[in-house]
Each structure stands twice: as C-alpha cells, then as structure tokens.
Amino acid sequence: MNATELLERYRAGERNFAGVNLSGENLADVVLNGANFTQANLSGTKFNRSQLERANFSHAQMNRADLSDANLSGADFTAADLSAALLIRANVADIILTKTVLRWASLSQVTPADIDLSPAILGKTVLPNGSPLER
C-alpha cells in the first residue's frame, strides 16, 4: 500500500490498516484520527503535522518515523518501536506508552511536558525539557 491508496481508503471510511507496510511514505499534514495501524511497518514514515488522535500504533515498527508537530492525543503506542523517532513539539496528551521502545527518540518540546515515560523502554532519549536520558 502507498500513501495515496491509504488516504483514499481512509476518506471512504476505512480505519483498519493493521499490518500495512507504509515504510518511508509521506503522510505529512494529513488527518488519520482513529486509524488502526497495529503491527504496521511505519519505519521512516513522515507523519509531521498530521492529526492522529486516538490512532492505534500498538506493536508497530516506527523507527525513524517523523511525528514532529503531530497531534497524537489519545494514541496507543503499546509495544511499538519508536527508536530514533522524532516527536518534537508533538501533542502527546493521554498517549499510551506501555513497553514502547523510545531509544534515541526525541521528545523535546512535547505538549504536555509532563508525559509519563515510566512504562516505556528508554535509552538515550531526548526528554521534553531537551535533556538526554539514558536508562
């Protein structure tokens, strides 16, 4: 599947995109609220400035994904791999990070800055205040 096909299907009312391969696709500036990307390959995908409220990214491969300035409010990232992902200035209100891999990810300037990272797997992650954390 490519970005064009995904957007056409979303506009037609489809929300289940579990297991799709959208690696490296450009999905910047799009609305995909409530989409299900469980177990999808989204490595290197550009989601910057996109609306992804309540989207399900559980068990997705999202290493090197660009989620900068995206609205991720209520999104589920349970057991997703967000290694080296960019979440700069993203709205992360009420997101789920249980067993989420955030090694080398950048969470600088996220909203809200008091995001609960305790259930996530960290390692050289850049925190909301811009400081690196290694755990």
C-alpha positions as CSV (number, residue, x, y, z in Angstrom):
1,M,0.0,0.0,0.0
2,N,1.2,3.5,-0.6
3,A,0.2,6.9,0.9
4,T,-2.3,7.7,-1.9
5,E,-4.2,4.4,-1.5
6,L,-4.3,4.7,2.3
7,L,-5.7,8.2,2.1
8,E,-8.4,7.2,-0.4
9,R,-9.4,4.3,1.7
10,Y,-9.5,6.5,4.9
11,R,-11.7,9.1,3.1
12,A,-14.0,6.2,2.1
13,G,-14.5,5.4,5.8
14,E,-11.9,2.6,6.3
15,R,-10.0,2.8,9.6
16,N,-8.3,-0.6,9.8
17,F,-4.8,-0.6,8.4
18,A,-3.4,-3.3,10.6
19,G,-0.2,-4.8,9.3
20,V,0.2,-2.5,6.3
21,N,3.7,-1.6,5.0
22,L,4.0,2.2,4.6
23,S,7.7,2.4,5.3
24,G,9.2,5.6,4.1
25,E,5.9,7.0,2.9
26,N,5.0,10.7,3.2
27,L,1.8,11.2,5.3
28,A,2.6,14.7,6.5
29,D,-0.2,17.2,7.0
30,V,-3.0,14.5,6.8
31,V,-5.9,13.6,9.1
32,L,-5.9,9.9,10.2
33,N,-7.8,10.2,13.5
34,G,-8.9,6.8,14.9
35,A,-6.9,4.8,12.3
36,N,-5.7,1.3,13.3
37,F,-2.0,0.7,12.4
38,T,-1.5,-2.3,14.7
39,Q,1.6,-4.2,13.7
40,A,2.2,-1.9,10.7
41,N,5.6,-1.1,9.3
42,L,5.8,2.6,9.5
43,S,9.6,2.9,9.7
44,G,10.8,6.2,8.3
45,T,7.3,7.4,7.6
46,K,6.6,11.1,7.7
47,F,3.6,12.0,9.9
48,N,4.7,15.5,10.7
49,R,1.9,18.0,11.4
50,S,-0.7,15.2,10.9
51,Q,-3.8,14.6,13.0
52,L,-3.5,11.2,14.6
53,E,-5.8,11.4,17.6
54,R,-6.8,8.1,19.1
55,A,-4.8,6.2,16.4
56,N,-3.7,2.7,17.4
57,F,0.0,2.1,16.7
58,S,0.4,-0.9,19.1
59,H,3.2,-3.3,18.1
60,A,4.0,-1.1,15.0
61,Q,7.6,-0.6,13.7
62,M,8.0,3.2,13.7
63,N,11.8,3.6,14.0
64,R,13.0,6.8,12.4
65,A,9.3,8.0,11.9
66,D,8.8,11.8,11.9
67,L,5.9,12.7,14.2
68,S,7.0,16.3,14.8
69,D,4.2,18.7,15.4
70,A,1.6,15.9,15.1
71,N,-1.5,15.7,17.2
72,L,-1.1,12.3,18.9
73,S,-3.7,12.9,21.7
74,G,-5.0,9.6,23.0
75,A,-2.9,7.5,20.6
76,D,-1.9,4.0,21.7
77,F,1.8,3.1,21.2
78,T,1.8,-0.1,23.3
79,A,4.9,-2.2,22.4
80,A,5.6,0.0,19.4
81,D,9.2,0.6,18.3
82,L,9.8,4.3,18.1
83,S,13.6,4.1,18.1
84,A,15.2,7.3,16.7
85,A,11.7,8.7,16.0
86,L,11.1,12.5,16.1
87,L,8.2,13.6,18.3
88,I,9.4,17.2,18.6
89,R,6.6,19.6,19.6
90,A,4.0,16.8,19.3
91,N,0.8,16.8,21.3
92,V,1.2,13.7,23.4
93,A,-1.7,14.2,25.8
94,D,-3.1,10.9,27.1
95,I,-0.9,8.7,24.9
96,I,-0.2,5.1,26.0
97,L,3.5,4.1,26.1
98,T,3.4,0.7,27.8
99,K,6.5,-1.2,26.7
100,T,7.1,1.4,23.9
101,V,10.7,1.5,22.7
102,L,12.0,5.1,22.6
103,R,15.7,4.6,22.3
104,W,17.3,7.6,20.6
105,A,13.9,9.2,20.2
106,S,13.5,13.0,20.5
107,L,10.6,14.1,22.7
108,S,11.8,17.7,23.0
109,Q,9.2,20.4,23.4
110,V,6.3,18.0,23.5
111,T,2.9,19.0,24.9
112,P,2.2,18.3,27.7
113,A,5.8,18.3,29.1
114,D,4.8,16.1,32.0
115,I,4.3,13.0,29.8
116,D,4.5,9.7,31.8
117,L,7.5,7.8,30.4
118,S,7.7,5.3,33.2
119,P,6.2,2.4,31.3
120,A,8.4,3.0,28.2
121,I,11.7,1.5,27.3
122,L,14.2,4.4,27.2
123,G,17.8,4.7,26.3
124,K,19.5,8.0,25.2
125,T,16.1,9.5,24.7
126,V,15.8,13.3,24.5
127,L,13.2,14.4,27.0
128,P,10.6,17.2,26.8
129,N,13.0,19.6,28.5
130,G,15.7,18.9,26.0
131,S,17.9,16.9,28.3
132,P,19.1,13.4,27.3
133,L,18.1,10.4,29.4
134,E,19.8,7.0,29.4
135,R,18.0,4.2,31.2
